[in-house]
Amino acid sequence: MSDISTTKPRRHKPPRLEYGCYFAVIFLISLPISLLRAVARALVETVRPRAEQAVREGRARERAAYGFISRAWSEARTVTQLIFSA
């Protein structure tokens, strides 16, 4: 019996350049949206009554620490992965 598999199987390289381009475009689109969300959230936080604001104070600090840039980065990463997994 002869062995016909003399060549090594090629490993598929991930499309890094294409992924980076898609990621950059999606990040630039999601950045202003995340900024608008953060501004709207800040405005709503100032309008809420004090009792309700005291209850949600802990969660508001966590969201503020997360930041709108990190949120845009996360959204862009998720959307780009969805595009490349399809």
mmCIF file of the C-alpha atoms, coordinates in Angstrom:
data_MODEL
# 
_entry.id   MODEL 
# 
loop_
_atom_site.group_PDB 
_atom_site.id 
_atom_site.type_symbol 
_atom_site.label_atom_id 
_atom_site.label_alt_id 
_atom_site.label_comp_id 
_atom_site.label_asym_id 
_atom_site.label_entity_id 
_atom_site.label_seq_id 
_atom_site.pdbx_PDB_ins_code 
_atom_site.Cartn_x 
_atom_site.Cartn_y 
_atom_site.Cartn_z 
_atom_site.occupancy 
_atom_site.B_iso_or_equiv 
_atom_site.pdbx_formal_charge 
_atom_site.auth_seq_id 
_atom_site.auth_comp_id 
_atom_site.auth_asym_id 
_atom_site.auth_atom_id 
_atom_site.pdbx_PDB_model_num 
ATOM 1  C CA . MET A 1 1  ? 0.000   0.000  0.000  1.00 0.00 ? 1  MET A CA 1 
ATOM 2  C CA . SER A 1 2  ? 1.468   3.348  -0.946 1.00 0.00 ? 2  SER A CA 1 
ATOM 3  C CA . ASP A 1 3  ? 1.199   6.581  0.996  1.00 0.00 ? 3  ASP A CA 1 
ATOM 4  C CA . ILE A 1 4  ? -0.251  9.328  -1.189 1.00 0.00 ? 4  ILE A CA 1 
ATOM 5  C CA . SER A 1 5  ? -0.250  12.055 1.460  1.00 0.00 ? 5  SER A CA 1 
ATOM 6  C CA . THR A 1 6  ? 3.334   13.220 1.023  1.00 0.00 ? 6  THR A CA 1 
ATOM 7  C CA . THR A 1 7  ? 2.560   16.930 1.245  1.00 0.00 ? 7  THR A CA 1 
ATOM 8  C CA . LYS A 1 8  ? 1.890   18.638 4.505  1.00 0.00 ? 8  LYS A CA 1 
ATOM 9  C CA . PRO A 1 9  ? -1.608  20.012 4.926  1.00 0.00 ? 9  PRO A CA 1 
ATOM 10 C CA . ARG A 1 10 ? -1.660  23.783 4.714  1.00 0.00 ? 10 ARG A CA 1 
ATOM 11 C CA . ARG A 1 11 ? -2.755  25.662 7.764  1.00 0.00 ? 11 ARG A CA 1 
ATOM 12 C CA . HIS A 1 12 ? -5.359  28.289 7.130  1.00 0.00 ? 12 HIS A CA 1 
ATOM 13 C CA . LYS A 1 13 ? -4.026  31.733 8.094  1.00 0.00 ? 13 LYS A CA 1 
ATOM 14 C CA . PRO A 1 14 ? -6.612  34.062 9.567  1.00 0.00 ? 14 PRO A CA 1 
ATOM 15 C CA . PRO A 1 15 ? -7.214  37.170 7.433  1.00 0.00 ? 15 PRO A CA 1 
ATOM 16 C CA . ARG A 1 16 ? -5.534  39.662 9.781  1.00 0.00 ? 16 ARG A CA 1 
ATOM 17 C CA . LEU A 1 17 ? -5.494  42.642 7.424  1.00 0.00 ? 17 LEU A CA 1 
ATOM 18 C CA . GLU A 1 18 ? -9.103  42.205 6.377  1.00 0.00 ? 18 GLU A CA 1 
ATOM 19 C CA . TYR A 1 19 ? -10.177 41.679 9.998  1.00 0.00 ? 19 TYR A CA 1 
ATOM 20 C CA . GLY A 1 20 ? -8.303  44.830 11.051 1.00 0.00 ? 20 GLY A CA 1 
ATOM 21 C CA . CYS A 1 21 ? -9.940  46.905 8.321  1.00 0.00 ? 21 CYS A CA 1 
ATOM 22 C CA . TYR A 1 22 ? -13.424 45.709 9.211  1.00 0.00 ? 22 TYR A CA 1 
ATOM 23 C CA . PHE A 1 23 ? -12.732 46.230 12.907 1.00 0.00 ? 23 PHE A CA 1 
ATOM 24 C CA . ALA A 1 24 ? -11.489 49.792 12.344 1.00 0.00 ? 24 ALA A CA 1 
ATOM 25 C CA . VAL A 1 25 ? -14.539 50.764 10.284 1.00 0.00 ? 25 VAL A CA 1 
ATOM 26 C CA . ILE A 1 26 ? -16.982 49.236 12.748 1.00 0.00 ? 26 ILE A CA 1 
ATOM 27 C CA . PHE A 1 27 ? -15.147 50.814 15.697 1.00 0.00 ? 27 PHE A CA 1 
ATOM 28 C CA . LEU A 1 28 ? -15.309 54.264 14.088 1.00 0.00 ? 28 LEU A CA 1 
ATOM 29 C CA . ILE A 1 29 ? -19.038 53.798 13.519 1.00 0.00 ? 29 ILE A CA 1 
ATOM 30 C CA . SER A 1 30 ? -19.731 52.560 17.052 1.00 0.00 ? 30 SER A CA 1 
ATOM 31 C CA . LEU A 1 31 ? -17.633 55.233 18.789 1.00 0.00 ? 31 LEU A CA 1 
ATOM 32 C CA . PRO A 1 32 ? -20.056 58.177 18.330 1.00 0.00 ? 32 PRO A CA 1 
ATOM 33 C CA . ILE A 1 33 ? -23.006 55.930 19.171 1.00 0.00 ? 33 ILE A CA 1 
ATOM 34 C CA . SER A 1 34 ? -21.362 54.913 22.452 1.00 0.00 ? 34 SER A CA 1 
ATOM 35 C CA . LEU A 1 35 ? -20.541 58.546 23.207 1.00 0.00 ? 35 LEU A CA 1 
ATOM 36 C CA . LEU A 1 36 ? -24.176 59.560 22.665 1.00 0.00 ? 36 LEU A CA 1 
ATOM 37 C CA . ARG A 1 37 ? -25.290 56.726 24.959 1.00 0.00 ? 37 ARG A CA 1 
ATOM 38 C CA . ALA A 1 38 ? -22.889 57.874 27.679 1.00 0.00 ? 38 ALA A CA 1 
ATOM 39 C CA . VAL A 1 39 ? -24.059 61.490 27.412 1.00 0.00 ? 39 VAL A CA 1 
ATOM 40 C CA . ALA A 1 40 ? -27.722 60.452 27.479 1.00 0.00 ? 40 ALA A CA 1 
ATOM 41 C CA . ARG A 1 41 ? -27.090 58.234 30.482 1.00 0.00 ? 41 ARG A CA 1 
ATOM 42 C CA . ALA A 1 42 ? -25.314 61.071 32.291 1.00 0.00 ? 42 ALA A CA 1 
ATOM 43 C CA . LEU A 1 43 ? -28.227 63.412 31.603 1.00 0.00 ? 43 LEU A CA 1 
ATOM 44 C CA . VAL A 1 44 ? -30.740 60.869 32.866 1.00 0.00 ? 44 VAL A CA 1 
ATOM 45 C CA . GLU A 1 45 ? -28.682 60.298 36.007 1.00 0.00 ? 45 GLU A CA 1 
ATOM 46 C CA . THR A 1 46 ? -28.829 64.020 36.841 1.00 0.00 ? 46 THR A CA 1 
ATOM 47 C CA . VAL A 1 47 ? -32.605 64.196 36.374 1.00 0.00 ? 47 VAL A CA 1 
ATOM 48 C CA . ARG A 1 48 ? -33.539 61.168 38.523 1.00 0.00 ? 48 ARG A CA 1 
ATOM 49 C CA . PRO A 1 49 ? -34.844 61.701 42.048 1.00 0.00 ? 49 PRO A CA 1 
ATOM 50 C CA . ARG A 1 50 ? -32.288 61.351 44.841 1.00 0.00 ? 50 ARG A CA 1 
ATOM 51 C CA . ALA A 1 51 ? -33.766 58.141 46.345 1.00 0.00 ? 51 ALA A CA 1 
ATOM 52 C CA . GLU A 1 52 ? -33.697 56.277 43.056 1.00 0.00 ? 52 GLU A CA 1 
ATOM 53 C CA . GLN A 1 53 ? -30.231 57.631 42.325 1.00 0.00 ? 53 GLN A CA 1 
ATOM 54 C CA . ALA A 1 54 ? -28.942 56.385 45.678 1.00 0.00 ? 54 ALA A CA 1 
ATOM 55 C CA . VAL A 1 55 ? -30.174 52.880 44.909 1.00 0.00 ? 55 VAL A CA 1 
ATOM 56 C CA . ARG A 1 56 ? -28.452 52.808 41.528 1.00 0.00 ? 56 ARG A CA 1 
ATOM 57 C CA . GLU A 1 57 ? -25.285 54.582 42.595 1.00 0.00 ? 57 GLU A CA 1 
ATOM 58 C CA . GLY A 1 58 ? -23.152 51.448 42.622 1.00 0.00 ? 58 GLY A CA 1 
ATOM 59 C CA . ARG A 1 59 ? -24.153 50.401 39.118 1.00 0.00 ? 59 ARG A CA 1 
ATOM 60 C CA . ALA A 1 60 ? -23.636 53.911 37.762 1.00 0.00 ? 60 ALA A CA 1 
ATOM 61 C CA . ARG A 1 61 ? -20.055 53.935 39.032 1.00 0.00 ? 61 ARG A CA 1 
ATOM 62 C CA . GLU A 1 62 ? -19.378 50.610 37.361 1.00 0.00 ? 62 GLU A CA 1 
ATOM 63 C CA . ARG A 1 63 ? -20.766 51.864 34.044 1.00 0.00 ? 63 ARG A CA 1 
ATOM 64 C CA . ALA A 1 64 ? -18.807 55.109 34.272 1.00 0.00 ? 64 ALA A CA 1 
ATOM 65 C CA . ALA A 1 65 ? -15.609 53.195 34.933 1.00 0.00 ? 65 ALA A CA 1 
ATOM 66 C CA . TYR A 1 66 ? -16.236 51.045 31.873 1.00 0.00 ? 66 TYR A CA 1 
ATOM 67 C CA . GLY A 1 67 ? -16.154 54.066 29.590 1.00 0.00 ? 67 GLY A CA 1 
ATOM 68 C CA . PHE A 1 68 ? -17.632 54.723 26.204 1.00 0.00 ? 68 PHE A CA 1 
ATOM 69 C CA . ILE A 1 69 ? -14.408 53.888 24.326 1.00 0.00 ? 69 ILE A CA 1 
ATOM 70 C CA . SER A 1 70 ? -14.227 50.458 25.937 1.00 0.00 ? 70 SER A CA 1 
ATOM 71 C CA . ARG A 1 71 ? -17.882 49.905 25.160 1.00 0.00 ? 71 ARG A CA 1 
ATOM 72 C CA . ALA A 1 72 ? -17.347 50.855 21.495 1.00 0.00 ? 72 ALA A CA 1 
ATOM 73 C CA . TRP A 1 73 ? -14.282 48.584 21.340 1.00 0.00 ? 73 TRP A CA 1 
ATOM 74 C CA . SER A 1 74 ? -16.285 45.684 22.750 1.00 0.00 ? 74 SER A CA 1 
ATOM 75 C CA . GLU A 1 75 ? -19.170 46.225 20.341 1.00 0.00 ? 75 GLU A CA 1 
ATOM 76 C CA . ALA A 1 76 ? -16.819 46.465 17.366 1.00 0.00 ? 76 ALA A CA 1 
ATOM 77 C CA . ARG A 1 77 ? -15.047 43.261 18.392 1.00 0.00 ? 77 ARG A CA 1 
ATOM 78 C CA . THR A 1 78 ? -18.369 41.424 18.754 1.00 0.00 ? 78 THR A CA 1 
ATOM 79 C CA . VAL A 1 79 ? -19.761 42.597 15.410 1.00 0.00 ? 79 VAL A CA 1 
ATOM 80 C CA . THR A 1 80 ? -16.510 41.872 13.552 1.00 0.00 ? 80 THR A CA 1 
ATOM 81 C CA . GLN A 1 81 ? -16.377 38.356 14.971 1.00 0.00 ? 81 GLN A CA 1 
ATOM 82 C CA . LEU A 1 82 ? -19.977 37.798 13.878 1.00 0.00 ? 82 LEU A CA 1 
ATOM 83 C CA . ILE A 1 83 ? -19.095 38.913 10.354 1.00 0.00 ? 83 ILE A CA 1 
ATOM 84 C CA . PHE A 1 84 ? -16.082 36.606 10.122 1.00 0.00 ? 84 PHE A CA 1 
ATOM 85 C CA . SER A 1 85 ? -17.833 33.605 11.624 1.00 0.00 ? 85 SER A CA 1 
ATOM 86 C CA . ALA A 1 86 ? -20.584 33.688 8.997  1.00 0.00 ? 86 ALA A CA 1 
# 
